[in-house]
C-alpha cells in the first residue's frame, strides 16, 4: 500500500511497534527463556518523587553450570537471601513468571498493537479521501 511509504505514517507506526516490543520480549522470557537458579544478594530501594522502585542483584547458575551475576528483574526484598528460579531472555533475567505485576505491564503490548491498528486505519482512510477528492477535482476540470 502506498499509504505506508510516507514518513509521516511510518514514524508513528514505528513508535507504536516499539511500545509493543518490550512486553513481547518479556513474555518470551517468562514463557520460554533459558532456566536458571539465582540467589538474591542485595536489594536497594530508590525514591523518585512518589515513585518507589526496588532493584535487586544476585548471582545465578544455569543447568550447564555456567554462572553469572547482575540485576534480576521482578524480585524484591522478600527474596533477599533466597534461591529463586529465573529465566533468561533478550532483556535479562526475570524471576517469578507472571506472578508479580508483570500482567499489568503487558497492557503496553496491547496498547502498542492497538495504536498500530488505529493509525493504519486512519492513514488508509485519509489516503482514500485524498484520492477521491483528487479524482473529483480532475473530473470537474476536463
TIVO-2410 file (N, C-alpha, C; in nm, 3 decimals):
# residues 142
REC num residu      c1      c2      c3 atome chaine
REC   1      X   0.084  -0.118   0.000     N      A
REC   1      X   0.000   0.000   0.000    CA      A
REC   1      X   0.088   0.124   0.000     C      A
REC   2      X   0.050   0.217  -0.082     N      A
REC   2      X   0.129   0.338  -0.095    CA      A
REC   2      X   0.121   0.427   0.029     C      A
REC   3      X   0.013   0.414   0.105     N      A
REC   3      X  -0.004   0.500   0.222    CA      A
REC   3      X   0.109   0.480   0.324     C      A
REC   4      X   0.167   0.362   0.329     N      A
REC   4      X   0.270   0.333   0.428    CA      A
REC   4      X   0.410   0.374   0.383     C      A
REC   5      X   0.422   0.442   0.271     N      A
REC   5      X   0.552   0.488   0.224    CA      A
REC   5      X   0.588   0.626   0.277     C      A
REC   6      X   0.493   0.695   0.334     N      A
REC   6      X   0.515   0.831   0.383    CA      A
REC   6      X   0.584   0.827   0.520     C      A
REC   7      X   0.686   0.913   0.541     N      A
REC   7      X   0.750   0.919   0.673    CA      A
REC   7      X   0.654   0.962   0.783     C      A
REC   8      X   0.554   1.043   0.749     N      A
REC   8      X   0.456   1.087   0.849    CA      A
REC   8      X   0.372   0.970   0.897     C      A
REC   9      X   0.359   0.868   0.818     N      A
REC   9      X   0.285   0.749   0.857    CA      A
REC   9      X   0.377   0.648   0.924     C      A
REC  10      X   0.495   0.631   0.870     N      A
REC  10      X   0.587   0.530   0.922    CA      A
REC  10      X   0.638   0.561   1.062     C      A
REC  11      X   0.662   0.686   1.093     N      A
REC  11      X   0.716   0.721   1.224    CA      A
REC  11      X   0.620   0.684   1.338     C      A
REC  12      X   0.492   0.725   1.333     N      A
REC  12      X   0.402   0.682   1.442    CA      A
REC  12      X   0.385   0.530   1.449     C      A
REC  13      X   0.383   0.464   1.334     N      A
REC  13      X   0.372   0.318   1.337    CA      A
REC  13      X   0.496   0.255   1.399     C      A
REC  14      X   0.613   0.309   1.371     N      A
REC  14      X   0.737   0.259   1.430    CA      A
REC  14      X   0.736   0.277   1.582     C      A
REC  15      X   0.692   0.394   1.628     N      A
REC  15      X   0.685   0.419   1.772    CA      A
REC  15      X   0.589   0.322   1.838     C      A
REC  16      X   0.473   0.301   1.778     N      A
REC  16      X   0.375   0.208   1.834    CA      A
REC  16      X   0.429   0.065   1.837     C      A
REC  17      X   0.500   0.026   1.734     N      A
REC  17      X   0.559  -0.109   1.732    CA      A
REC  17      X   0.666  -0.123   1.840     C      A
REC  18      X   0.744  -0.018   1.863     N      A
REC  18      X   0.846  -0.023   1.968    CA      A
REC  18      X   0.782  -0.036   2.106     C      A
REC  19      X   0.665   0.026   2.125     N      A
REC  19      X   0.594   0.013   2.253    CA      A
REC  19      X   0.558  -0.133   2.277     C      A
REC  20      X   0.529  -0.207   2.172     N      A
REC  20      X   0.487  -0.347   2.185    CA      A
REC  20      X   0.604  -0.444   2.198     C      A
REC  21      X   0.725  -0.404   2.164     N      A
REC  21      X   0.839  -0.497   2.163    CA      A
REC  21      X   0.880  -0.541   2.303     C      A
REC  22      X   0.887  -0.449   2.399     N      A
REC  22      X   0.934  -0.485   2.533    CA      A
REC  22      X   0.844  -0.590   2.598     C      A
REC  23      X   0.711  -0.569   2.603     N      A
REC  23      X   0.628  -0.674   2.664    CA      A
REC  23      X   0.637  -0.807   2.591     C      A
REC  24      X   0.653  -0.804   2.460     N      A
REC  24      X   0.665  -0.930   2.386    CA      A
REC  24      X   0.795  -1.002   2.425     C      A
REC  25      X   0.903  -0.928   2.441     N      A
REC  25      X   1.031  -0.988   2.483    CA      A
REC  25      X   1.024  -1.045   2.623     C      A
REC  26      X   0.958  -0.973   2.713     N      A
REC  26      X   0.943  -1.023   2.850    CA      A
REC  26      X   0.853  -1.147   2.851     C      A
REC  27      X   0.748  -1.146   2.770     N      A
REC  27      X   0.661  -1.263   2.762    CA      A
REC  27      X   0.736  -1.385   2.713     C      A
REC  28      X   0.819  -1.366   2.613     N      A
REC  28      X   0.902  -1.477   2.565    CA      A
REC  28      X   0.993  -1.527   2.677     C      A
REC  29      X   1.055  -1.433   2.750     N      A
REC  29      X   1.147  -1.470   2.858    CA      A
REC  29      X   1.076  -1.554   2.963     C      A
REC  30      X   0.960  -1.508   3.006     N      A
REC  30      X   0.887  -1.575   3.114    CA      A
REC  30      X   0.835  -1.712   3.069     C      A
REC  31      X   0.794  -1.722   2.945     N      A
REC  31      X   0.735  -1.848   2.898    CA      A
REC  31      X   0.836  -1.948   2.844     C      A
REC  32      X   0.941  -1.900   2.777     N      A
REC  32      X   1.029  -1.993   2.708    CA      A
REC  32      X   1.177  -1.963   2.726     C      A
REC  33      X   1.214  -1.872   2.815     N      A
REC  33      X   1.355  -1.838   2.833    CA      A
REC  33      X   1.434  -1.950   2.895     C      A
REC  34      X   1.566  -1.939   2.889     N      A
REC  34      X   1.654  -2.039   2.949    CA      A
REC  34      X   1.639  -2.037   3.100     C      A
REC  35      X   1.629  -2.153   3.160     N      A
REC  35      X   1.609  -2.164   3.305    CA      A
REC  35      X   1.741  -2.155   3.379     C      A
REC  36      X   1.733  -2.103   3.503     N      A
REC  36      X   1.848  -2.097   3.592    CA      A
REC  36      X   1.796  -2.080   3.734     C      A
REC  37      X   1.887  -2.087   3.829     N      A
REC  37      X   1.854  -2.060   3.969    CA      A
REC  37      X   1.941  -1.945   4.016     C      A
REC  38      X   1.877  -1.847   4.081     N      A
REC  38      X   1.951  -1.729   4.127    CA      A
REC  38      X   1.938  -1.713   4.277     C      A
REC  39      X   2.041  -1.657   4.336     N      A
REC  39      X   2.036  -1.618   4.477    CA      A
REC  39      X   2.040  -1.466   4.482     C      A
REC  40      X   1.939  -1.407   4.546     N      A
REC  40      X   1.930  -1.262   4.559    CA      A
REC  40      X   2.023  -1.219   4.672     C      A
REC  41      X   2.123  -1.136   4.639     N      A
REC  41      X   2.225  -1.099   4.737    CA      A
REC  41      X   2.204  -0.961   4.797     C      A
REC  42      X   2.149  -0.868   4.720     N      A
REC  42      X   2.131  -0.732   4.771    CA      A
REC  42      X   2.012  -0.668   4.701     C      A
REC  43      X   1.933  -0.593   4.777     N      A
REC  43      X   1.822  -0.517   4.722    CA      A
REC  43      X   1.834  -0.373   4.769     C      A
REC  44      X   1.808  -0.281   4.681     N      A
REC  44      X   1.822  -0.139   4.712    CA      A
REC  44      X   1.696  -0.066   4.667     C      A
REC  45      X   1.638   0.011   4.758     N      A
REC  45      X   1.521   0.091   4.725    CA      A
REC  45      X   1.565   0.230   4.683     C      A
REC  46      X   1.490   0.286   4.587     N      A
REC  46      X   1.515   0.424   4.548    CA      A
REC  46      X   1.380   0.495   4.533     C      A
REC  47      X   1.383   0.624   4.559     N      A
REC  47      X   1.262   0.706   4.552    CA      A
REC  47      X   1.285   0.819   4.452     C      A
REC  48      X   1.193   0.833   4.360     N      A
REC  48      X   1.194   0.945   4.268    CA      A
REC  48      X   1.055   1.007   4.274     C      A
REC  49      X   1.044   1.115   4.351     N      A
REC  49      X   0.912   1.174   4.371    CA      A
REC  49      X   0.825   1.076   4.448     C      A
REC  50      X   0.710   1.041   4.394     N      A
REC  50      X   0.621   0.948   4.461    CA      A
REC  50      X   0.641   0.805   4.413     C      A
REC  51      X   0.736   0.783   4.323     N      A
REC  51      X   0.759   0.650   4.268    CA      A
REC  51      X   0.871   0.581   4.346     C      A
REC  52      X   0.838   0.462   4.399     N      A
REC  52      X   0.939   0.383   4.470    CA      A
REC  52      X   0.973   0.262   4.386     C      A
REC  53      X   1.101   0.237   4.371     N      A
REC  53      X   1.145   0.119   4.296    CA      A
REC  53      X   1.244   0.041   4.381     C      A
REC  54      X   1.249  -0.087   4.357     N      A
REC  54      X   1.344  -0.175   4.424    CA      A
REC  54      X   1.425  -0.246   4.317     C      A
REC  55      X   1.555  -0.239   4.329     N      A
REC  55      X   1.644  -0.309   4.237    CA      A
REC  55      X   1.724  -0.411   4.316     C      A
REC  56      X   1.723  -0.533   4.266     N      A
REC  56      X   1.795  -0.641   4.334    CA      A
REC  56      X   1.900  -0.700   4.241     C      A
REC  57      X   2.008  -0.740   4.303     N      A
REC  57      X   2.118  -0.802   4.230    CA      A
REC  57      X   2.146  -0.937   4.293     C      A
REC  58      X   2.205  -1.024   4.216     N      A
REC  58      X   2.236  -1.155   4.269    CA      A
REC  58      X   2.327  -1.233   4.175     C      A
REC  59      X   2.344  -1.359   4.209     N      A
REC  59      X   2.424  -1.449   4.126    CA      A
REC  59      X   2.334  -1.563   4.080     C      A
REC  60      X   2.371  -1.625   3.970     N      A
REC  60      X   2.291  -1.736   3.919    CA      A
REC  60      X   2.380  -1.844   3.862     C      A
REC  61      X   2.318  -1.961   3.851     N      A
REC  61      X   2.384  -2.075   3.789    CA      A
REC  61      X   2.284  -2.141   3.695     C      A
REC  62      X   2.330  -2.169   3.575     N      A
REC  62      X   2.245  -2.232   3.474    CA      A
REC  62      X   2.261  -2.384   3.482     C      A
REC  63      X   2.172  -2.459   3.418     N      A
REC  63      X   2.184  -2.606   3.422    CA      A
REC  63      X   2.316  -2.659   3.364     C      A
REC  64      X   2.379  -2.582   3.275     N      A
REC  64      X   2.508  -2.627   3.221    CA      A
REC  64      X   2.626  -2.582   3.310     C      A
REC  65      X   2.594  -2.534   3.430     N      A
REC  65      X   2.690  -2.493   3.532    CA      A
REC  65      X   2.766  -2.365   3.499     C      A
REC  66      X   2.719  -2.286   3.404     N      A
REC  66      X   2.777  -2.154   3.384    CA      A
REC  66      X   2.715  -2.060   3.487     C      A
REC  67      X   2.796  -1.969   3.537     N      A
REC  67      X   2.749  -1.878   3.641    CA      A
REC  67      X   2.753  -1.735   3.591     C      A
REC  68      X   2.687  -1.648   3.663     N      A
REC  68      X   2.687  -1.507   3.630    CA      A
REC  68      X   2.632  -1.426   3.746     C      A
REC  69      X   2.637  -1.297   3.731     N      A
REC  69      X   2.582  -1.209   3.835    CA      A
REC  69      X   2.531  -1.082   3.770     C      A
REC  70      X   2.441  -1.014   3.840     N      A
REC  70      X   2.387  -0.890   3.789    CA      A
REC  70      X   2.248  -0.862   3.840     C      A
REC  71      X   2.180  -0.772   3.772     N      A
REC  71      X   2.046  -0.731   3.809    CA      A
REC  71      X   1.947  -0.842   3.777     C      A
REC  72      X   1.854  -0.868   3.870     N      A
REC  72      X   1.749  -0.967   3.849    CA      A
REC  72      X   1.616  -0.893   3.857     C      A
REC  73      X   1.538  -0.904   3.752     N      A
REC  73      X   1.411  -0.833   3.745    CA      A
REC  73      X   1.299  -0.913   3.812     C      A
REC  74      X   1.199  -0.840   3.862     N      A
REC  74      X   1.078  -0.897   3.920    CA      A
REC  74      X   1.103  -0.968   4.052     C      A
REC  75      X   1.201  -0.922   4.129     N      A
REC  75      X   1.223  -0.969   4.266    CA      A
REC  75      X   1.222  -0.848   4.358     C      A
REC  76      X   1.206  -0.874   4.489     N      A
REC  76      X   1.206  -0.765   4.587    CA      A
REC  76      X   1.273  -0.812   4.716     C      A
REC  77      X   1.256  -0.732   4.823     N      A
REC  77      X   1.324  -0.763   4.950    CA      A
REC  77      X   1.283  -0.896   5.009     C      A
REC  78      X   1.163  -0.942   4.979     N      A
REC  78      X   1.119  -1.071   5.035    CA      A
REC  78      X   1.200  -1.188   4.979     C      A
REC  79      X   1.268  -1.166   4.869     N      A
REC  79      X   1.350  -1.270   4.808    CA      A
REC  79      X   1.496  -1.265   4.854     C      A
REC  80      X   1.531  -1.166   4.935     N      A
REC  80      X   1.669  -1.147   4.979    CA      A
REC  80      X   1.720  -1.275   5.047     C      A
REC  81      X   1.835  -1.324   5.001     N      A
REC  81      X   1.899  -1.441   5.060    CA      A
REC  81      X   1.841  -1.573   5.015     C      A
REC  82      X   1.739  -1.571   4.934     N      A
REC  82      X   1.673  -1.695   4.889    CA      A
REC  82      X   1.716  -1.731   4.748     C      A
REC  83      X   1.703  -1.859   4.717     N      A
REC  83      X   1.722  -1.906   4.580    CA      A
REC  83      X   1.588  -1.897   4.509     C      A
REC  84      X   1.586  -1.834   4.393     N      A
REC  84      X   1.463  -1.821   4.316    CA      A
REC  84      X   1.487  -1.872   4.175     C      A
REC  85      X   1.387  -1.939   4.116     N      A
REC  85      X   1.401  -1.980   3.976    CA      A
REC  85      X   1.387  -1.858   3.885     C      A
REC  86      X   1.473  -1.849   3.785     N      A
REC  86      X   1.468  -1.737   3.692    CA      A
REC  86      X   1.472  -1.791   3.550     C      A
REC  87      X   1.439  -1.703   3.456     N      A
REC  87      X   1.451  -1.736   3.314    CA      A
REC  87      X   1.523  -1.621   3.244     C      A
REC  88      X   1.606  -1.659   3.147     N      A
REC  88      X   1.682  -1.560   3.071    CA      A
REC  88      X   1.618  -1.538   2.935     C      A
REC  89      X   1.619  -1.413   2.890     N      A
REC  89      X   1.566  -1.378   2.760    CA      A
REC  89      X   1.640  -1.258   2.704     C      A
REC  90      X   1.582  -1.193   2.603     N      A
REC  90      X   1.651  -1.082   2.538    CA      A
REC  90      X   1.674  -0.961   2.627     C      A
REC  91      X   1.594  -0.946   2.734     N      A
REC  91      X   1.609  -0.829   2.821    CA      A
REC  91      X   1.662  -0.863   2.959     C      A
REC  92      X   1.722  -0.982   2.974     N      A
REC  92      X   1.785  -1.018   3.100    CA      A
REC  92      X   1.706  -1.121   3.179     C      A
REC  93      X   1.751  -1.146   3.305     N      A
REC  93      X   1.689  -1.249   3.387    CA      A
REC  93      X   1.563  -1.199   3.460     C      A
REC  94      X   1.457  -1.277   3.454     N      A
REC  94      X   1.331  -1.246   3.523    CA      A
REC  94      X   1.295  -1.362   3.614     C      A
REC  95      X   1.245  -1.328   3.732     N      A
REC  95      X   1.200  -1.429   3.829    CA      A
REC  95      X   1.049  -1.422   3.843     C      A
REC  96      X   0.992  -1.527   3.900     N      A
REC  96      X   0.851  -1.535   3.940    CA      A
REC  96      X   0.751  -1.536   3.827     C      A
REC  97      X   0.790  -1.548   3.705     N      A
REC  97      X   0.693  -1.556   3.595    CA      A
REC  97      X   0.599  -1.437   3.593     C      A
REC  98      X   0.470  -1.467   3.578     N      A
REC  98      X   0.369  -1.361   3.572    CA      A
REC  98      X   0.313  -1.328   3.710     C      A
REC  99      X   0.370  -1.384   3.816     N      A
REC  99      X   0.312  -1.369   3.949    CA      A
REC  99      X   0.317  -1.228   4.006     C      A
REC 100      X   0.416  -1.150   3.974     N      A
REC 100      X   0.435  -1.023   4.042    CA      A
REC 100      X   0.430  -0.903   3.948     C      A
REC 101      X   0.314  -0.860   3.916     N      A
REC 101      X   0.296  -0.733   3.847    CA      A
REC 101      X   0.330  -0.729   3.700     C      A
REC 102      X   0.376  -0.838   3.642     N      A
REC 102      X   0.407  -0.833   3.500    CA      A
REC 102      X   0.281  -0.825   3.414     C      A
REC 103      X   0.171  -0.876   3.467     N      A
REC 103      X   0.047  -0.876   3.389    CA      A
REC 103      X   0.006  -0.733   3.354     C      A
REC 104      X   0.017  -0.642   3.450     N      A
REC 104      X  -0.019  -0.502   3.423    CA      A
REC 104      X   0.074  -0.440   3.320     C      A
REC 105      X   0.199  -0.480   3.320     N      A
REC 105      X   0.294  -0.425   3.224    CA      A
REC 105      X   0.265  -0.471   3.081     C      A
REC 106      X   0.197  -0.584   3.068     N      A
REC 106      X   0.166  -0.633   2.935    CA      A
REC 106      X   0.055  -0.553   2.869     C      A
REC 107      X  -0.006  -0.463   2.942     N      A
REC 107      X  -0.103  -0.372   2.881    CA      A
REC 107      X  -0.033  -0.290   2.773     C      A
REC 108      X   0.094  -0.264   2.789     N      A
REC 108      X   0.171  -0.191   2.689    CA      A
REC 108      X   0.174  -0.263   2.556     C      A
REC 109      X   0.176  -0.395   2.560     N      A
REC 109      X   0.174  -0.472   2.435    CA      A
REC 109      X   0.043  -0.448   2.361     C      A
REC 110      X  -0.069  -0.461   2.431     N      A
REC 110      X  -0.199  -0.436   2.370    CA      A
REC 110      X  -0.213  -0.292   2.325     C      A
REC 111      X  -0.161  -0.201   2.405     N      A
REC 111      X  -0.165  -0.059   2.371    CA      A
REC 111      X  -0.088  -0.032   2.242     C      A
REC 112      X   0.031  -0.087   2.232     N      A
REC 112      X   0.113  -0.067   2.112    CA      A
REC 112      X   0.049  -0.126   1.988     C      A
REC 113      X  -0.005  -0.246   2.000     N      A
REC 113      X  -0.072  -0.309   1.886    CA      A
REC 113      X  -0.196  -0.230   1.849     C      A
REC 114      X  -0.270  -0.185   1.949     N      A
REC 114      X  -0.390  -0.105   1.923    CA      A
REC 114      X  -0.358   0.025   1.850     C      A
REC 115      X  -0.252   0.092   1.893     N      A
REC 115      X  -0.211   0.216   1.826    CA      A
REC 115      X  -0.174   0.186   1.681     C      A
REC 116      X  -0.101   0.078   1.657     N      A
REC 116      X  -0.064   0.041   1.520    CA      A
REC 116      X  -0.188   0.023   1.433     C      A
REC 117      X  -0.286  -0.048   1.484     N      A
REC 117      X  -0.407  -0.073   1.406    CA      A
REC 117      X  -0.486   0.054   1.380     C      A
REC 118      X  -0.502   0.136   1.484     N      A
REC 118      X  -0.577   0.261   1.468    CA      A
REC 118      X  -0.507   0.353   1.368     C      A
REC 119      X  -0.376   0.368   1.381     N      A
REC 119      X  -0.303   0.454   1.288    CA      A
REC 119      X  -0.311   0.403   1.145     C      A
REC 120      X  -0.304   0.273   1.128     N      A
REC 120      X  -0.313   0.216   0.994    CA      A
REC 120      X  -0.449   0.247   0.931     C      A
REC 121      X  -0.556   0.231   1.008     N      A
REC 121      X  -0.690   0.260   0.957    CA      A
REC 121      X  -0.706   0.409   0.926     C      A
REC 122      X  -0.662   0.495   1.018     N      A
REC 122      X  -0.677   0.639   0.998    CA      A
REC 122      X  -0.600   0.685   0.875     C      A
REC 123      X  -0.476   0.642   0.862     N      A
REC 123      X  -0.397   0.686   0.748    CA      A
REC 123      X  -0.449   0.628   0.615     C      A
REC 124      X  -0.497   0.505   0.618     N      A
REC 124      X  -0.552   0.447   0.495    CA      A
REC 124      X  -0.680   0.520   0.453     C      A
REC 125      X  -0.767   0.554   0.549     N      A
REC 125      X  -0.890   0.627   0.516    CA      A
REC 125      X  -0.857   0.767   0.466     C      A
REC 126      X  -0.760   0.832   0.529     N      A
REC 126      X  -0.721   0.966   0.487    CA      A
REC 126      X  -0.668   0.963   0.344     C      A
REC 127      X  -0.591   0.862   0.312     N      A
REC 127      X  -0.535   0.849   0.178    CA      A
REC 127      X  -0.645   0.828   0.074     C      A
REC 128      X  -0.745   0.745   0.110     N      A
REC 128      X  -0.856   0.721   0.018    CA      A
REC 128      X  -0.937   0.848  -0.005     C      A
REC 129      X  -0.958   0.925   0.103     N      A
REC 129      X  -1.033   1.051   0.089    CA      A
REC 129      X  -0.959   1.147  -0.003     C      A
REC 130      X  -0.828   1.155   0.014     N      A
REC 130      X  -0.749   1.244  -0.073    CA      A
REC 130      X  -0.754   1.198  -0.218     C      A
REC 131      X  -0.747   1.068  -0.240     N      A
REC 131      X  -0.754   1.016  -0.377    CA      A
REC 131      X  -0.891   1.042  -0.438     C      A
REC 132      X  -0.999   1.027  -0.359     N      A
REC 132      X  -1.134   1.053  -0.410    CA      A
REC 132      X  -1.152   1.201  -0.442     C      A
REC 133      X  -1.098   1.287  -0.357     N      A
REC 133      X  -1.108   1.431  -0.381    CA      A
REC 133      X  -1.030   1.470  -0.506     C      A
REC 134      X  -0.913   1.412  -0.525     N      A
REC 134      X  -0.834   1.441  -0.644    CA      A
REC 134      X  -0.906   1.393  -0.769     C      A
REC 135      X  -0.969   1.277  -0.763     N      A
REC 135      X  -1.044   1.225  -0.878    CA      A
REC 135      X  -1.164   1.315  -0.910     C      A
REC 136      X  -1.230   1.364  -0.807     N      A
REC 136      X  -1.346   1.452  -0.828    CA      A
REC 136      X  -1.302   1.582  -0.892     C      A
REC 137      X  -1.191   1.640  -0.841     N      A
REC 137      X  -1.140   1.764  -0.900    CA      A
REC 137      X  -1.099   1.744  -1.045     C      A
REC 138      X  -1.040   1.632  -1.075     N      A
REC 138      X  -0.999   1.604  -1.211    CA      A
REC 138      X  -1.121   1.589  -1.304     C      A
REC 139      X  -1.229   1.536  -1.251     N      A
REC 139      X  -1.350   1.520  -1.334    CA      A
REC 139      X  -1.420   1.653  -1.356     C      A
REC 140      X  -1.397   1.750  -1.270     N      A
REC 140      X  -1.460   1.882  -1.283    CA      A
REC 140      X  -1.386   1.970  -1.381     C      A
REC 141      X  -1.261   1.944  -1.405     N      A
REC 141      X  -1.179   2.022  -1.500    CA      A
REC 141      X  -1.140   1.935  -1.617     C      A
REC 142      X  -1.223   1.927  -1.720     N      A
REC 142      X  -1.190   1.839  -1.833    CA      A
REC 142      X  -1.079   1.893  -1.919     C      A
***
